[in-house]
Structure formats: C-alpha cells, structure tokens
Amino acid sequence: MDAKPWRERVREEEQLLEQLRILASESATRRAEALRDGVKDLGSVAEVARDLGRSWNAVDKALKKQDRKTSTE
C-alpha cells in the first residue's frame, strides 16, 4: 500500500481541523444558549453553576465568551 504524500496528508488534516473548529464554535453557541435558559429558569448564574456542579466562574466565563463572540460578528 502506497502512503499518501505528506503534503496531501497535511492538507487533509488542516481541513479536518477547520471542520472541528466550526463544530466546536457551533457547540459553544448552543451551550451558551442553554446556560442562558438555565439562568432564566433558576434565576442566576450561581444557581445554574450549583445545579450543574460547576463553578460560578466557569459558567459566567462561558456566557461572557459567547457574548463577546456574538458582539464581534
């Protein structure tokens, strides 16, 4: 079996990385929407964090990161 040339392998991996970047970005957007729904339901970021077993800071950071992303688009 002939191995693919290295340039072709690099190109394929770069395409895969781009697809993964897009999927991760879309997933982060959906996650932030779900977290916002949780805040509406439970009343605060702290309550959402407690319910999920996460730190307040982690939940707040995820929301703020998404807010920054949508404000630059």
CHARMM-style PDB file with segment names, atoms N, HN, CA, C and O in Angstrom:
ATOM      1  N   MET     1       0.840  -1.174   0.000  1.00  0.00      PROA
ATOM      2  CA  MET     1       0.000   0.000   0.000  1.00  0.00      PROA
ATOM      3  C   MET     1       0.889   1.242   0.000  1.00  0.00      PROA
ATOM      4  O   MET     1       1.794   1.373   0.824  1.00  0.00      PROA
ATOM      5  N   ASP     2       0.616   2.147  -0.934  1.00  0.00      PROA
ATOM      6  HN  ASP     2      -0.119   2.040  -1.603  1.00  0.00      PROA
ATOM      7  CA  ASP     2       1.377   3.387  -1.015  1.00  0.00      PROA
ATOM      8  C   ASP     2       0.831   4.392  -0.012  1.00  0.00      PROA
ATOM      9  O   ASP     2      -0.379   4.592   0.102  1.00  0.00      PROA
ATOM     10  N   ALA     3       1.743   5.012   0.703  1.00  0.00      PROA
ATOM     11  HN  ALA     3       2.725   4.849   0.610  1.00  0.00      PROA
ATOM     12  CA  ALA     3       1.337   6.059   1.644  1.00  0.00      PROA
ATOM     13  C   ALA     3       1.044   7.337   0.867  1.00  0.00      PROA
ATOM     14  O   ALA     3       1.641   7.593  -0.178  1.00  0.00      PROA
ATOM     15  N   LYS     4       0.125   8.126   1.386  1.00  0.00      PROA
ATOM     16  HN  LYS     4      -0.360   7.918   2.235  1.00  0.00      PROA
ATOM     17  CA  LYS     4      -0.178   9.410   0.751  1.00  0.00      PROA
ATOM     18  C   LYS     4       1.019  10.332   0.929  1.00  0.00      PROA
ATOM     19  O   LYS     4       1.728  10.253   1.932  1.00  0.00      PROA
ATOM     20  N   PRO     5       1.239  11.197  -0.036  1.00  0.00      PROA
ATOM     21  CA  PRO     5       2.315  12.180   0.117  1.00  0.00      PROA
ATOM     22  C   PRO     5       2.047  13.066   1.336  1.00  0.00      PROA
ATOM     23  O   PRO     5       0.896  13.331   1.681  1.00  0.00      PROA
ATOM     24  N   TRP     6       3.104  13.511   1.970  1.00  0.00      PROA
ATOM     25  HN  TRP     6       4.039  13.296   1.690  1.00  0.00      PROA
ATOM     26  CA  TRP     6       2.951  14.284   3.202  1.00  0.00      PROA
ATOM     27  C   TRP     6       2.168  15.572   2.992  1.00  0.00      PROA
ATOM     28  O   TRP     6       1.409  15.975   3.873  1.00  0.00      PROA
ATOM     29  N   ARG     7       2.331  16.222   1.858  1.00  0.00      PROA
ATOM     30  HN  ARG     7       2.948  15.895   1.142  1.00  0.00      PROA
ATOM     31  CA  ARG     7       1.593  17.464   1.598  1.00  0.00      PROA
ATOM     32  C   ARG     7       0.081  17.214   1.581  1.00  0.00      PROA
ATOM     33  O   ARG     7      -0.700  18.008   2.104  1.00  0.00      PROA
ATOM     34  N   GLU     8      -0.302  16.114   0.981  1.00  0.00      PROA
ATOM     35  HN  GLU     8       0.334  15.469   0.556  1.00  0.00      PROA
ATOM     36  CA  GLU     8      -1.722  15.762   0.926  1.00  0.00      PROA
ATOM     37  C   GLU     8      -2.254  15.450   2.323  1.00  0.00      PROA
ATOM     38  O   GLU     8      -3.364  15.848   2.674  1.00  0.00      PROA
ATOM     39  N   ARG     9      -1.454  14.735   3.118  1.00  0.00      PROA
ATOM     40  HN  ARG     9      -0.552  14.412   2.833  1.00  0.00      PROA
ATOM     41  CA  ARG     9      -1.866  14.422   4.492  1.00  0.00      PROA
ATOM     42  C   ARG     9      -2.015  15.693   5.321  1.00  0.00      PROA
ATOM     43  O   ARG     9      -2.963  15.828   6.094  1.00  0.00      PROA
ATOM     44  N   VAL    10      -1.077  16.623   5.158  1.00  0.00      PROA
ATOM     45  HN  VAL    10      -0.307  16.513   4.529  1.00  0.00      PROA
ATOM     46  CA  VAL    10      -1.161  17.892   5.887  1.00  0.00      PROA
ATOM     47  C   VAL    10      -2.419  18.640   5.479  1.00  0.00      PROA
ATOM     48  O   VAL    10      -3.145  19.135   6.341  1.00  0.00      PROA
ATOM     49  N   ARG    11      -2.692  18.732   4.188  1.00  0.00      PROA
ATOM     50  HN  ARG    11      -2.103  18.330   3.488  1.00  0.00      PROA
ATOM     51  CA  ARG    11      -3.876  19.424   3.679  1.00  0.00      PROA
ATOM     52  C   ARG    11      -5.158  18.799   4.244  1.00  0.00      PROA
ATOM     53  O   ARG    11      -6.070  19.514   4.659  1.00  0.00      PROA
ATOM     54  N   GLU    12      -5.221  17.476   4.258  1.00  0.00      PROA
ATOM     55  HN  GLU    12      -4.480  16.895   3.921  1.00  0.00      PROA
ATOM     56  CA  GLU    12      -6.397  16.787   4.795  1.00  0.00      PROA
ATOM     57  C   GLU    12      -6.581  17.077   6.279  1.00  0.00      PROA
ATOM     58  O   GLU    12      -7.701  17.304   6.737  1.00  0.00      PROA
ATOM     59  N   GLU    13      -5.487  17.069   7.028  1.00  0.00      PROA
ATOM     60  HN  GLU    13      -4.577  16.884   6.656  1.00  0.00      PROA
ATOM     61  CA  GLU    13      -5.577  17.338   8.465  1.00  0.00      PROA
ATOM     62  C   GLU    13      -5.970  18.783   8.733  1.00  0.00      PROA
ATOM     63  O   GLU    13      -6.701  19.054   9.685  1.00  0.00      PROA
ATOM     64  N   GLU    14      -5.504  19.703   7.921  1.00  0.00      PROA
ATOM     65  HN  GLU    14      -4.909  19.483   7.148  1.00  0.00      PROA
ATOM     66  CA  GLU    14      -5.902  21.105   8.074  1.00  0.00      PROA
ATOM     67  C   GLU    14      -7.396  21.275   7.807  1.00  0.00      PROA
ATOM     68  O   GLU    14      -8.068  22.046   8.492  1.00  0.00      PROA
ATOM     69  N   GLN    15      -7.906  20.566   6.824  1.00  0.00      PROA
ATOM     70  HN  GLN    15      -7.361  19.940   6.268  1.00  0.00      PROA
ATOM     71  CA  GLN    15      -9.344  20.616   6.543  1.00  0.00      PROA
ATOM     72  C   GLN    15     -10.139  20.047   7.717  1.00  0.00      PROA
ATOM     73  O   GLN    15     -11.171  20.596   8.103  1.00  0.00      PROA
ATOM     74  N   LEU    16      -9.652  18.953   8.275  1.00  0.00      PROA
ATOM     75  HN  LEU    16      -8.813  18.508   7.962  1.00  0.00      PROA
ATOM     76  CA  LEU    16     -10.323  18.345   9.422  1.00  0.00      PROA
ATOM     77  C   LEU    16     -10.296  19.288  10.626  1.00  0.00      PROA
ATOM     78  O   LEU    16     -11.302  19.430  11.322  1.00  0.00      PROA
ATOM     79  N   LEU    17      -9.163  19.928  10.875  1.00  0.00      PROA
ATOM     80  HN  LEU    17      -8.346  19.813  10.310  1.00  0.00      PROA
ATOM     81  CA  LEU    17      -9.074  20.883  11.981  1.00  0.00      PROA
ATOM     82  C   LEU    17     -10.045  22.041  11.801  1.00  0.00      PROA
ATOM     83  O   LEU    17     -10.647  22.500  12.772  1.00  0.00      PROA
ATOM     84  N   GLU    18     -10.202  22.515  10.582  1.00  0.00      PROA
ATOM     85  HN  GLU    18      -9.713  22.143   9.793  1.00  0.00      PROA
ATOM     86  CA  GLU    18     -11.147  23.604  10.318  1.00  0.00      PROA
ATOM     87  C   GLU    18     -12.579  23.142  10.584  1.00  0.00      PROA
ATOM     88  O   GLU    18     -13.368  23.882  11.171  1.00  0.00      PROA
ATOM     89  N   GLN    19     -12.917  21.932  10.160  1.00  0.00      PROA
ATOM     90  HN  GLN    19     -12.276  21.331   9.683  1.00  0.00      PROA
ATOM     91  CA  GLN    19     -14.252  21.394  10.422  1.00  0.00      PROA
ATOM     92  C   GLN    19     -14.501  21.275  11.926  1.00  0.00      PROA
ATOM     93  O   GLN    19     -15.584  21.601  12.413  1.00  0.00      PROA
ATOM     94  N   LEU    20     -13.489  20.807  12.651  1.00  0.00      PROA
ATOM     95  HN  LEU    20     -12.610  20.543  12.256  1.00  0.00      PROA
ATOM     96  CA  LEU    20     -13.622  20.674  14.101  1.00  0.00      PROA
ATOM     97  C   LEU    20     -13.766  22.032  14.776  1.00  0.00      PROA
ATOM     98  O   LEU    20     -14.532  22.167  15.730  1.00  0.00      PROA
ATOM     99  N   ARG    21     -13.046  23.034  14.299  1.00  0.00      PROA
ATOM    100  HN  ARG    21     -12.423  22.925  13.524  1.00  0.00      PROA
ATOM    101  CA  ARG    21     -13.145  24.382  14.852  1.00  0.00      PROA
ATOM    102  C   ARG    21     -14.571  24.909  14.682  1.00  0.00      PROA
ATOM    103  O   ARG    21     -15.142  25.492  15.604  1.00  0.00      PROA
ATOM    104  N   ILE    22     -15.131  24.698  13.503  1.00  0.00      PROA
ATOM    105  HN  ILE    22     -14.667  24.224  12.755  1.00  0.00      PROA
ATOM    106  CA  ILE    22     -16.501  25.147  13.236  1.00  0.00      PROA
ATOM    107  C   ILE    22     -17.490  24.415  14.140  1.00  0.00      PROA
ATOM    108  O   ILE    22     -18.380  25.037  14.720  1.00  0.00      PROA
ATOM    109  N   LEU    23     -17.339  23.109  14.259  1.00  0.00      PROA
ATOM    110  HN  LEU    23     -16.616  22.604  13.788  1.00  0.00      PROA
ATOM    111  CA  LEU    23     -18.237  22.328  15.122  1.00  0.00      PROA
ATOM    112  C   LEU    23     -18.127  22.769  16.580  1.00  0.00      PROA
ATOM    113  O   LEU    23     -19.140  22.882  17.270  1.00  0.00      PROA
ATOM    114  N   ALA    24     -16.905  23.017  17.052  1.00  0.00      PROA
ATOM    115  HN  ALA    24     -16.082  22.925  16.491  1.00  0.00      PROA
ATOM    116  CA  ALA    24     -16.713  23.458  18.436  1.00  0.00      PROA
ATOM    117  C   ALA    24     -17.351  24.821  18.664  1.00  0.00      PROA
ATOM    118  O   ALA    24     -17.953  25.060  19.710  1.00  0.00      PROA
ATOM    119  N   SER    25     -17.223  25.706  17.696  1.00  0.00      PROA
ATOM    120  HN  SER    25     -16.734  25.512  16.846  1.00  0.00      PROA
ATOM    121  CA  SER    25     -17.813  27.038  17.811  1.00  0.00      PROA
ATOM    122  C   SER    25     -19.336  26.958  17.859  1.00  0.00      PROA
ATOM    123  O   SER    25     -19.972  27.627  18.673  1.00  0.00      PROA
ATOM    124  N   GLU    26     -19.910  26.148  16.997  1.00  0.00      PROA
ATOM    125  HN  GLU    26     -19.394  25.604  16.335  1.00  0.00      PROA
ATOM    126  CA  GLU    26     -21.366  25.976  16.984  1.00  0.00      PROA
ATOM    127  C   GLU    26     -21.852  25.355  18.289  1.00  0.00      PROA
ATOM    128  O   GLU    26     -22.899  25.737  18.811  1.00  0.00      PROA
ATOM    129  N   SER    27     -21.091  24.398  18.813  1.00  0.00      PROA
ATOM    130  HN  SER    27     -20.241  24.087  18.389  1.00  0.00      PROA
ATOM    131  CA  SER    27     -21.447  23.753  20.074  1.00  0.00      PROA
ATOM    132  C   SER    27     -21.391  24.752  21.231  1.00  0.00      PROA
ATOM    133  O   SER    27     -22.265  24.748  22.098  1.00  0.00      PROA
ATOM    134  N   ALA    28     -20.373  25.600  21.246  1.00  0.00      PROA
ATOM    135  HN  ALA    28     -19.663  25.603  20.542  1.00  0.00      PROA
ATOM    136  CA  ALA    28     -20.252  26.614  22.299  1.00  0.00      PROA
ATOM    137  C   ALA    28     -21.431  27.581  22.258  1.00  0.00      PROA
ATOM    138  O   ALA    28     -21.915  28.018  23.302  1.00  0.00      PROA
ATOM    139  N   THR    29     -21.889  27.912  21.066  1.00  0.00      PROA
ATOM    140  HN  THR    29     -21.496  27.557  20.218  1.00  0.00      PROA
ATOM    141  CA  THR    29     -23.048  28.797  20.924  1.00  0.00      PROA
ATOM    142  C   THR    29     -24.297  28.140  21.506  1.00  0.00      PROA
ATOM    143  O   THR    29     -25.044  28.769  22.256  1.00  0.00      PROA
ATOM    144  N   ARG    30     -24.518  26.883  21.161  1.00  0.00      PROA
ATOM    145  HN  ARG    30     -23.912  26.372  20.552  1.00  0.00      PROA
ATOM    146  CA  ARG    30     -25.691  26.167  21.683  1.00  0.00      PROA
ATOM    147  C   ARG    30     -25.604  26.001  23.205  1.00  0.00      PROA
ATOM    148  O   ARG    30     -26.612  26.108  23.904  1.00  0.00      PROA
ATOM    149  N   ARG    31     -24.408  25.741  23.706  1.00  0.00      PROA
ATOM    150  HN  ARG    31     -23.590  25.654  23.138  1.00  0.00      PROA
ATOM    151  CA  ARG    31     -24.214  25.584  25.153  1.00  0.00      PROA
ATOM    152  C   ARG    31     -24.535  26.892  25.873  1.00  0.00      PROA
ATOM    153  O   ARG    31     -25.205  26.888  26.905  1.00  0.00      PROA
ATOM    154  N   ALA    32     -24.061  27.998  25.332  1.00  0.00      PROA
ATOM    155  HN  ALA    32     -23.517  28.002  24.493  1.00  0.00      PROA
ATOM    156  CA  ALA    32     -24.336  29.299  25.951  1.00  0.00      PROA
ATOM    157  C   ALA    32     -25.836  29.590  25.953  1.00  0.00      PROA
ATOM    158  O   ALA    32     -26.364  30.131  26.925  1.00  0.00      PROA
ATOM    159  N   GLU    33     -26.515  29.234  24.876  1.00  0.00      PROA
ATOM    160  HN  GLU    33     -26.086  28.795  24.087  1.00  0.00      PROA
ATOM    161  CA  GLU    33     -27.973  29.418  24.830  1.00  0.00      PROA
ATOM    162  C   GLU    33     -28.650  28.594  25.926  1.00  0.00      PROA
ATOM    163  O   GLU    33     -29.573  29.067  26.589  1.00  0.00      PROA
ATOM    164  N   ALA    34     -28.186  27.370  26.108  1.00  0.00      PROA
ATOM    165  HN  ALA    34     -27.436  26.986  25.569  1.00  0.00      PROA
ATOM    166  CA  ALA    34     -28.753  26.513  27.153  1.00  0.00      PROA
ATOM    167  C   ALA    34     -28.453  27.087  28.536  1.00  0.00      PROA
ATOM    168  O   ALA    34     -29.310  27.057  29.419  1.00  0.00      PROA
ATOM    169  N   LEU    35     -27.247  27.605  28.728  1.00  0.00      PROA
ATOM    170  HN  LEU    35     -26.550  27.629  28.011  1.00  0.00      PROA
ATOM    171  CA  LEU    35     -26.912  28.217  30.015  1.00  0.00      PROA
ATOM    172  C   LEU    35     -27.789  29.438  30.280  1.00  0.00      PROA
ATOM    173  O   LEU    35     -28.241  29.645  31.406  1.00  0.00      PROA
ATOM    174  N   ARG    36     -28.031  30.246  29.247  1.00  0.00      PROA
ATOM    175  HN  ARG    36     -27.664  30.077  28.332  1.00  0.00      PROA
ATOM    176  CA  ARG    36     -28.916  31.408  29.408  1.00  0.00      PROA
ATOM    177  C   ARG    36     -30.332  30.965  29.788  1.00  0.00      PROA
ATOM    178  O   ARG    36     -30.986  31.587  30.624  1.00  0.00      PROA
ATOM    179  N   ASP    37     -30.791  29.884  29.161  1.00  0.00      PROA
ATOM    180  HN  ASP    37     -30.260  29.378  28.481  1.00  0.00      PROA
ATOM    181  CA  ASP    37     -32.106  29.340  29.526  1.00  0.00      PROA
ATOM    182  C   ASP    37     -32.108  28.897  30.986  1.00  0.00      PROA
ATOM    183  O   ASP    37     -33.094  29.085  31.699  1.00  0.00      PROA
ATOM    184  N   GLY    38     -31.004  28.313  31.422  1.00  0.00      PROA
ATOM    185  HN  GLY    38     -30.203  28.160  30.843  1.00  0.00      PROA
ATOM    186  CA  GLY    38     -30.883  27.905  32.821  1.00  0.00      PROA
ATOM    187  C   GLY    38     -30.936  29.093  33.759  1.00  0.00      PROA
ATOM    188  O   GLY    38     -31.564  29.028  34.816  1.00  0.00      PROA
ATOM    189  N   VAL    39     -30.277  30.183  33.377  1.00  0.00      PROA
ATOM    190  HN  VAL    39     -29.767  30.236  32.518  1.00  0.00      PROA
ATOM    191  CA  VAL    39     -30.313  31.399  34.198  1.00  0.00      PROA
ATOM    192  C   VAL    39     -31.741  31.928  34.279  1.00  0.00      PROA
ATOM    193  O   VAL    39     -32.191  32.341  35.348  1.00  0.00      PROA
ATOM    194  N   LYS    40     -32.451  31.918  33.161  1.00  0.00      PROA
ATOM    195  HN  LYS    40     -32.086  31.582  32.293  1.00  0.00      PROA
ATOM    196  CA  LYS    40     -33.855  32.362  33.172  1.00  0.00      PROA
ATOM    197  C   LYS    40     -34.703  31.465  34.080  1.00  0.00      PROA
ATOM    198  O   LYS    40     -35.565  31.945  34.816  1.00  0.00      PROA
ATOM    199  N   ASP    41     -34.446  30.168  34.013  1.00  0.00      PROA
ATOM    200  HN  ASP    41     -33.746  29.779  33.415  1.00  0.00      PROA
ATOM    201  CA  ASP    41     -35.224  29.202  34.785  1.00  0.00      PROA
ATOM    202  C   ASP    41     -34.903  29.258  36.276  1.00  0.00      PROA
ATOM    203  O   ASP    41     -35.806  29.244  37.112  1.00  0.00      PROA
ATOM    204  N   LEU    42     -33.613  29.321  36.605  1.00  0.00      PROA
ATOM    205  HN  LEU    42     -32.879  29.332  35.926  1.00  0.00      PROA
ATOM    206  CA  LEU    42     -33.201  29.246  38.010  1.00  0.00      PROA
ATOM    207  C   LEU    42     -32.956  30.607  38.652  1.00  0.00      PROA
ATOM    208  O   LEU    42     -32.914  30.718  39.877  1.00  0.00      PROA
ATOM    209  N   GLY    43     -32.795  31.639  37.831  1.00  0.00      PROA
ATOM    210  HN  GLY    43     -32.829  31.549  36.835  1.00  0.00      PROA
ATOM    211  CA  GLY    43     -32.687  32.983  38.378  1.00  0.00      PROA
ATOM    212  C   GLY    43     -31.309  33.590  38.472  1.00  0.00      PROA
ATOM    213  O   GLY    43     -31.184  34.808  38.601  1.00  0.00      PROA
ATOM    214  N   SER    44     -30.260  32.769  38.410  1.00  0.00      PROA
ATOM    215  HN  SER    44     -30.362  31.780  38.305  1.00  0.00      PROA
ATOM    216  CA  SER    44     -28.917  33.350  38.497  1.00  0.00      PROA
ATOM    217  C   SER    44     -27.870  32.389  37.938  1.00  0.00      PROA
ATOM    218  O   SER    44     -28.092  31.184  37.820  1.00  0.00      PROA
ATOM    219  N   VAL    45     -26.735  32.966  37.604  1.00  0.00      PROA
ATOM    220  HN  VAL    45     -26.554  33.945  37.700  1.00  0.00      PROA
ATOM    221  CA  VAL    45     -25.599  32.166  37.129  1.00  0.00      PROA
ATOM    222  C   VAL    45     -25.146  31.223  38.242  1.00  0.00      PROA
ATOM    223  O   VAL    45     -24.804  30.068  37.989  1.00  0.00      PROA
ATOM    224  N   ALA    46     -25.148  31.725  39.463  1.00  0.00      PROA
ATOM    225  HN  ALA    46     -25.426  32.664  39.668  1.00  0.00      PROA
ATOM    226  CA  ALA    46     -24.712  30.900  40.594  1.00  0.00      PROA
ATOM    227  C   ALA    46     -25.595  29.664  40.764  1.00  0.00      PROA
ATOM    228  O   ALA    46     -25.094  28.573  41.038  1.00  0.00      PROA
ATOM    229  N   GLU    47     -26.901  29.834  40.601  1.00  0.00      PROA
ATOM    230  HN  GLU    47     -27.308  30.720  40.379  1.00  0.00      PROA
ATOM    231  CA  GLU    47     -27.817  28.691  40.731  1.00  0.00      PROA
ATOM    232  C   GLU    47     -27.596  27.675  39.612  1.00  0.00      PROA
ATOM    233  O   GLU    47     -27.650  26.468  39.845  1.00  0.00      PROA
ATOM    234  N   VAL    48     -27.348  28.163  38.408  1.00  0.00      PROA
ATOM    235  HN  VAL    48     -27.304  29.144  38.219  1.00  0.00      PROA
ATOM    236  CA  VAL    48     -27.060  27.259  37.285  1.00  0.00      PROA
ATOM    237  C   VAL    48     -25.780  26.484  37.579  1.00  0.00      PROA
ATOM    238  O   VAL    48     -25.724  25.268  37.396  1.00  0.00      PROA
ATOM    239  N   ALA    49     -24.765  27.190  38.032  1.00  0.00      PROA
ATOM    240  HN  ALA    49     -24.811  28.177  38.181  1.00  0.00      PROA
ATOM    241  CA  ALA    49     -23.489  26.544  38.345  1.00  0.00      PROA
ATOM    242  C   ALA    49     -23.678  25.478  39.423  1.00  0.00      PROA
ATOM    243  O   ALA    49     -23.167  24.365  39.296  1.00  0.00      PROA
ATOM    244  N   ARG    50     -24.404  25.815  40.475  1.00  0.00      PROA
ATOM    245  HN  ARG    50     -24.820  26.719  40.578  1.00  0.00      PROA
ATOM    246  CA  ARG    50     -24.671  24.860  41.552  1.00  0.00      PROA
ATOM    247  C   ARG    50     -25.397  23.630  41.019  1.00  0.00      PROA
ATOM    248  O   ARG    50     -25.050  22.498  41.356  1.00  0.00      PROA
ATOM    249  N   ASP    51     -26.402  23.861  40.190  1.00  0.00      PROA
ATOM    250  HN  ASP    51     -26.684  24.780  39.916  1.00  0.00      PROA
ATOM    251  CA  ASP    51     -27.196  22.762  39.635  1.00  0.00      PROA
ATOM    252  C   ASP    51     -26.349  21.830  38.768  1.00  0.00      PROA
ATOM    253  O   ASP    51     -26.550  20.616  38.766  1.00  0.00      PROA
ATOM    254  N   LEU    52     -25.406  22.407  38.039  1.00  0.00      PROA
ATOM    255  HN  LEU    52     -25.243  23.394  38.041  1.00  0.00      PROA
ATOM    256  CA  LEU    52     -24.561  21.615  37.139  1.00  0.00      PROA
ATOM    257  C   LEU    52     -23.310  21.066  37.817  1.00  0.00      PROA
ATOM    258  O   LEU    52     -22.587  20.257  37.235  1.00  0.00      PROA
ATOM    259  N   GLY    53     -23.056  21.505  39.047  1.00  0.00      PROA
ATOM    260  HN  GLY    53     -23.643  22.162  39.520  1.00  0.00      PROA
ATOM    261  CA  GLY    53     -21.847  21.067  39.737  1.00  0.00      PROA
ATOM    262  C   GLY    53     -20.596  21.724  39.178  1.00  0.00      PROA
ATOM    263  O   GLY    53     -19.507  21.153  39.220  1.00  0.00      PROA
ATOM    264  N   ARG    54     -20.765  22.930  38.655  1.00  0.00      PROA
ATOM    265  HN  ARG    54     -21.650  23.395  38.621  1.00  0.00      PROA
ATOM    266  CA  ARG    54     -19.645  23.680  38.086  1.00  0.00      PROA
ATOM    267  C   ARG    54     -19.418  24.927  38.930  1.00  0.00      PROA
ATOM    268  O   ARG    54     -20.258  25.302  39.748  1.00  0.00      PROA
ATOM    269  N   SER    55     -18.286  25.554  38.721  1.00  0.00      PROA
ATOM    270  HN  SER    55     -17.604  25.250  38.057  1.00  0.00      PROA
ATOM    271  CA  SER    55     -18.039  26.798  39.441  1.00  0.00      PROA
ATOM    272  C   SER    55     -18.820  27.933  38.789  1.00  0.00      PROA
ATOM    273  O   SER    55     -19.098  27.909  37.590  1.00  0.00      PROA
ATOM    274  N   TRP    56     -19.166  28.922  39.600  1.00  0.00      PROA
ATOM    275  HN  TRP    56     -18.940  28.941  40.574  1.00  0.00      PROA
ATOM    276  CA  TRP    56     -19.845  30.113  39.090  1.00  0.00      PROA
ATOM    277  C   TRP    56     -18.994  30.740  38.001  1.00  0.00      PROA
ATOM    278  O   TRP    56     -19.505  31.170  36.966  1.00  0.00      PROA
ATOM    279  N   ASN    57     -17.690  30.787  38.245  1.00  0.00      PROA
ATOM    280  HN  ASN    57     -17.275  30.438  39.085  1.00  0.00      PROA
ATOM    281  CA  ASN    57     -16.766  31.413  37.306  1.00  0.00      PROA
ATOM    282  C   ASN    57     -16.785  30.719  35.944  1.00  0.00      PROA
ATOM    283  O   ASN    57     -16.742  31.390  34.913  1.00  0.00      PROA
ATOM    284  N   ALA    58     -16.848  29.392  35.927  1.00  0.00      PROA
ATOM    285  HN  ALA    58     -16.883  28.847  36.765  1.00  0.00      PROA
ATOM    286  CA  ALA    58     -16.846  28.648  34.661  1.00  0.00      PROA
ATOM    287  C   ALA    58     -18.093  28.958  33.835  1.00  0.00      PROA
ATOM    288  O   ALA    58     -18.012  29.136  32.620  1.00  0.00      PROA
ATOM    289  N   VAL    59     -19.231  29.020  34.494  1.00  0.00      PROA
ATOM    290  HN  VAL    59     -19.297  28.876  35.481  1.00  0.00      PROA
ATOM    291  CA  VAL    59     -20.483  29.308  33.788  1.00  0.00      PROA
ATOM    292  C   VAL    59     -20.477  30.746  33.291  1.00  0.00      PROA
ATOM    293  O   VAL    59     -20.822  31.011  32.139  1.00  0.00      PROA
ATOM    294  N   ASP    60     -20.087  31.668  34.155  1.00  0.00      PROA
ATOM    295  HN  ASP    60     -19.806  31.452  35.090  1.00  0.00      PROA
ATOM    296  CA  ASP    60     -20.038  33.081  33.782  1.00  0.00      PROA
ATOM    297  C   ASP    60     -19.069  33.309  32.621  1.00  0.00      PROA
ATOM    298  O   ASP    60     -19.362  34.066  31.696  1.00  0.00      PROA
ATOM    299  N   LYS    61     -17.935  32.658  32.682  1.00  0.00      PROA
ATOM    300  HN  LYS    61     -17.698  32.043  33.434  1.00  0.00      PROA
ATOM    301  CA  LYS    61     -16.920  32.798  31.626  1.00  0.00      PROA
ATOM    302  C   LYS    61     -17.451  32.284  30.283  1.00  0.00      PROA
ATOM    303  O   LYS    61     -17.216  32.906  29.246  1.00  0.00      PROA
ATOM    304  N   ALA    62     -18.160  31.161  30.297  1.00  0.00      PROA
ATOM    305  HN  ALA    62     -18.351  30.656  31.139  1.00  0.00      PROA
ATOM    306  CA  ALA    62     -18.728  30.606  29.060  1.00  0.00      PROA
ATOM    307  C   ALA    62     -19.739  31.571  28.454  1.00  0.00      PROA
ATOM    308  O   ALA    62     -19.779  31.750  27.237  1.00  0.00      PROA
ATOM    309  N   LEU    63     -20.549  32.185  29.296  1.00  0.00      PROA
ATOM    310  HN  LEU    63     -20.516  32.040  30.285  1.00  0.00      PROA
ATOM    311  CA  LEU    63     -21.543  33.141  28.801  1.00  0.00      PROA
ATOM    312  C   LEU    63     -20.879  34.399  28.250  1.00  0.00      PROA
ATOM    313  O   LEU    63     -21.252  34.887  27.184  1.00  0.00      PROA
ATOM    314  N   LYS    64     -19.905  34.914  28.971  1.00  0.00      PROA
ATOM    315  HN  LYS    64     -19.602  34.516  29.838  1.00  0.00      PROA
ATOM    316  CA  LYS    64     -19.230  36.137  28.522  1.00  0.00      PROA
ATOM    317  C   LYS    64     -18.442  35.903  27.240  1.00  0.00      PROA
ATOM    318  O   LYS    64     -18.405  36.765  26.362  1.00  0.00      PROA
ATOM    319  N   LYS    65     -17.818  34.748  27.137  1.00  0.00      PROA
ATOM    320  HN  LYS    65     -17.848  34.048  27.851  1.00  0.00      PROA
ATOM    321  CA  LYS    65     -17.063  34.433  25.920  1.00  0.00      PROA
ATOM    322  C   LYS    65     -17.994  34.426  24.715  1.00  0.00      PROA
ATOM    323  O   LYS    65     -17.645  34.944  23.654  1.00  0.00      PROA
ATOM    324  N   GLN    66     -19.166  33.847  24.873  1.00  0.00      PROA
ATOM    325  HN  GLN    66     -19.450  33.426  25.735  1.00  0.00      PROA
ATOM    326  CA  GLN    66     -20.130  33.798  23.775  1.00  0.00      PROA
ATOM    327  C   GLN    66     -20.676  35.182  23.470  1.00  0.00      PROA
ATOM    328  O   GLN    66     -20.903  35.519  22.308  1.00  0.00      PROA
ATOM    329  N   ASP    67     -20.890  35.992  24.513  1.00  0.00      PROA
ATOM    330  HN  ASP    67     -20.705  35.718  25.457  1.00  0.00      PROA
ATOM    331  CA  ASP    67     -21.363  37.363  24.303  1.00  0.00      PROA
ATOM    332  C   ASP    67     -20.353  38.163  23.490  1.00  0.00      PROA
ATOM    333  O   ASP    67     -20.730  38.908  22.585  1.00  0.00      PROA
ATOM    334  N   ARG    68     -19.069  38.009  23.813  1.00  0.00      PROA
ATOM    335  HN  ARG    68     -18.763  37.404  24.548  1.00  0.00      PROA
ATOM    336  CA  ARG    68     -18.021  38.712  23.051  1.00  0.00      PROA
ATOM    337  C   ARG    68     -17.999  38.248  21.602  1.00  0.00      PROA
ATOM    338  O   ARG    68     -17.829  39.048  20.681  1.00  0.00      PROA
ATOM    339  N   LYS    69     -18.175  36.944  21.415  1.00  0.00      PROA
ATOM    340  HN  LYS    69     -18.313  36.295  22.163  1.00  0.00      PROA
ATOM    341  CA  LYS    69     -18.149  36.385  20.062  1.00  0.00      PROA
ATOM    342  C   LYS    69     -19.302  36.933  19.225  1.00  0.00      PROA
ATOM    343  O   LYS    69     -19.105  37.296  18.066  1.00  0.00      PROA
ATOM    344  N   THR    70     -20.487  36.997  19.793  1.00  0.00      PROA
ATOM    345  HN  THR    70     -20.648  36.702  20.735  1.00  0.00      PROA
ATOM    346  CA  THR    70     -21.642  37.467  19.024  1.00  0.00      PROA
ATOM    347  C   THR    70     -21.598  38.974  18.807  1.00  0.00      PROA
ATOM    348  O   THR    70     -22.164  39.466  17.831  1.00  0.00      PROA
ATOM    349  N   SER    71     -20.942  39.715  19.688  1.00  0.00      PROA
ATOM    350  HN  SER    71     -20.482  39.315  20.481  1.00  0.00      PROA
ATOM    351  CA  SER    71     -20.866  41.168  19.502  1.00  0.00      PROA
ATOM    352  C   SER    71     -19.866  41.556  18.419  1.00  0.00      PROA
ATOM    353  O   SER    71     -19.922  42.673  17.905  1.00  0.00      PROA
ATOM    354  N   THR    72     -18.953  40.653  18.063  1.00  0.00      PROA
ATOM    355  HN  THR    72     -18.908  39.745  18.481  1.00  0.00      PROA
ATOM    356  CA  THR    72     -17.977  40.948  17.008  1.00  0.00      PROA
ATOM    357  C   THR    72     -18.415  40.438  15.648  1.00  0.00      PROA
ATOM    358  O   THR    72     -17.769  40.735  14.643  1.00  0.00      PROA
ATOM    359  N   GLU    73     -19.489  39.683  15.597  1.00  0.00      PROA
ATOM    360  HN  GLU    73     -20.013  39.442  16.414  1.00  0.00      PROA
ATOM    361  CA  GLU    73     -19.942  39.126  14.307  1.00  0.00      PROA
ATOM    362  C   GLU    73     -20.804  40.102  13.553  1.00  0.00      PROA
ATOM    363  OT1 GLU    73     -21.268  39.796  12.455  1.00  0.00      PROA
TER     364      GLU     73
END
